[in-house]
Amino acid sequence: MISVRCPHCDVGLKVDEKKLPSDITSFKCPKCKRLIPVSMLSKKEGEGFSSSDTVLIQPVKKSLGKITVVADANTREQLFPLYEGIAVIGRKSSQPTQATIAIETADRSMSREHIRIEVKKDPKGGYKHYLSDNNSKNHTLYNSNYLGNGEVVVLNDNDEIVIGHTVLRFNV
Ligand SMILES: [Zn+2]
């Protein structure tokens, strides 16, 4: 535990540095909601807080992602939460498929099992989302680049995936 003062609102904070993910550069002050640089934690300060002005920082939890299907002429907006494990995403069909997320769309260029997203826990208690093309006929655009055969990318907030003519947005 490290004690610091929020540089914005001056509240005393107790931070469990071991619970902060190593890949973040700042965290949110629970009182004023502004960002505090992680580098402040290396400064040992803040002795003599009274317990009343001390807020315990919750460990930063990275959450499960979700996929938003962006509405267009062929498709209405749809939202699909992701869970730990493998999701196969494609066009909804009356035929049986392996897809776990079936998108209602008139976009025939979307395969029925177009992409895979594997969700795995990372050691910091968050989740990582791995996207790959599922040998689809028309391939998959990830942030405007085609995914290669067998290529796997780690999704980040606001990434764009295009399957067929349909745009999907990934958010955490
Ligand atoms: Zn603050």
Residues whose N, C-alpha, C, O or C-beta is under 5 A from the ligand:
A	BS01	ZN	C6 H8 C9 D10 C29 K31 C32 K33
